[in-house]
């Protein structure tokens, strides 16, 4: 209900339609007792679970495509190889900083001697 109120407050008709559809197809919307009603509720619950699994699969795929996940995968691979990838990266960055500082010193000295 809160979600419907929020959608209504911002005038999101598409979201309101989606909320209505979710309710209409939900197990809770099935009226009555008996085997037929219980079966329909069960079928709708299964459909909800399948929909949720699809969403989770998409979220996992997005996470696996992220830079952070890729870094974690590389760190794990390095660990399996007996390496410390983060230390290697830190050493490489320190070397790049030292090179940049040396280059900056050259530029500064080059200007003062001109």
C-alpha positions as CSV (number, residue, x, y, z in Angstrom):
1,X,0.0,0.0,0.0
2,X,2.8,2.4,0.9
3,X,4.4,1.7,-2.5
4,X,1.1,2.5,-4.2
5,X,0.7,5.7,-2.2
6,X,4.2,6.8,-3.2
7,X,3.5,6.1,-6.9
8,X,0.3,8.0,-6.6
9,X,2.0,10.9,-4.9
10,X,4.4,11.4,-7.8
11,X,1.9,10.6,-10.5
12,X,3.6,7.5,-11.6
13,X,0.8,5.8,-13.6
14,X,3.0,3.1,-15.0
15,X,4.1,2.0,-11.5
16,X,0.5,2.1,-10.3
17,X,-0.5,-0.1,-13.2
18,X,2.3,-2.5,-12.3
19,X,1.2,-2.6,-8.6
20,X,-2.3,-3.3,-9.7
21,X,-1.2,-6.1,-12.0
22,X,1.0,-7.6,-9.2
23,X,-2.0,-7.6,-6.9
24,X,-4.3,-9.1,-9.5
25,X,-1.9,-12.0,-10.2
26,X,-0.9,-12.5,-6.5
27,X,-1.8,-15.6,-4.5
28,X,-3.5,-13.3,-2.0
29,X,-6.0,-12.2,-4.7
30,X,-7.4,-15.7,-5.1
31,X,-10.8,-15.9,-3.4
32,X,-12.4,-19.0,-2.0
33,X,-11.4,-22.3,-0.5
34,X,-11.0,-25.8,-1.8
35,X,-8.6,-27.6,-4.1
36,X,-9.0,-25.3,-7.1
37,X,-8.3,-22.1,-5.1
38,X,-5.4,-23.7,-3.3
39,X,-3.9,-24.9,-6.6
40,X,-4.2,-21.5,-8.2
41,X,-2.5,-19.9,-5.1
42,X,0.3,-22.4,-5.4
43,X,0.7,-21.8,-9.1
44,X,0.9,-18.0,-8.5
45,X,3.4,-18.5,-5.6
46,X,5.6,-20.5,-8.0
47,X,5.3,-17.8,-10.6
48,X,6.3,-15.2,-8.0
49,X,9.3,-17.3,-7.0
50,X,10.3,-17.7,-10.7
51,X,10.1,-14.0,-11.3
52,X,12.2,-13.3,-8.2
53,X,14.8,-15.8,-9.3
54,X,15.0,-14.0,-12.7
55,X,15.5,-10.7,-10.9
56,X,18.2,-12.2,-8.7
57,X,20.0,-13.7,-11.8
58,X,20.0,-10.3,-13.5
59,X,21.4,-8.7,-10.3
60,X,24.1,-11.3,-10.0
61,X,25.0,-10.8,-13.7
62,X,25.3,-7.1,-13.1
63,X,27.4,-7.6,-10.0
64,X,29.7,-10.0,-11.9
65,X,30.2,-7.4,-14.6
66,X,31.2,-4.7,-12.0
67,X,34.8,-3.5,-11.7
68,X,34.9,-4.5,-8.0
69,X,33.8,-8.0,-8.7
70,X,36.5,-8.3,-11.5
71,X,39.1,-7.0,-9.0
72,X,38.0,-9.6,-6.4
73,X,38.2,-12.3,-9.0
74,X,41.7,-11.3,-10.0
75,X,42.8,-11.2,-6.3
76,X,41.4,-14.7,-5.8
77,X,43.2,-15.9,-8.9
78,X,46.4,-14.4,-7.7
79,X,46.0,-16.0,-4.2
80,X,45.6,-19.4,-5.9
81,X,48.8,-18.7,-7.7
82,X,50.5,-17.8,-4.4
83,X,50.7,-14.1,-5.3
84,X,49.5,-11.0,-3.4
85,X,47.9,-8.9,-6.2
86,X,47.1,-5.9,-4.0
87,X,50.7,-5.7,-2.8
88,X,51.9,-6.0,-6.5
89,X,49.5,-3.2,-7.4
90,X,50.7,-1.0,-4.5
91,X,54.3,-1.5,-5.6
92,X,53.5,-0.6,-9.2
93,X,51.7,2.5,-8.0
94,X,54.6,3.5,-5.8
95,X,56.9,3.1,-8.8
96,X,54.7,5.2,-11.0
97,X,54.6,7.9,-8.3
98,X,58.4,7.9,-8.0
99,X,58.7,8.2,-11.8
100,X,56.2,11.1,-11.8
101,X,58.0,12.9,-9.0
102,X,61.3,12.4,-10.8
103,X,59.8,13.8,-14.0
104,X,58.4,16.7,-12.2
105,X,61.7,17.5,-10.6
106,X,63.3,17.4,-14.1
107,X,60.7,19.8,-15.4
108,X,61.1,22.2,-12.4
109,X,65.0,22.1,-12.6
110,X,64.8,22.5,-16.4
111,X,62.7,25.7,-15.9
112,X,64.9,27.2,-13.2
113,X,68.1,26.7,-15.2
114,X,66.7,28.4,-18.4
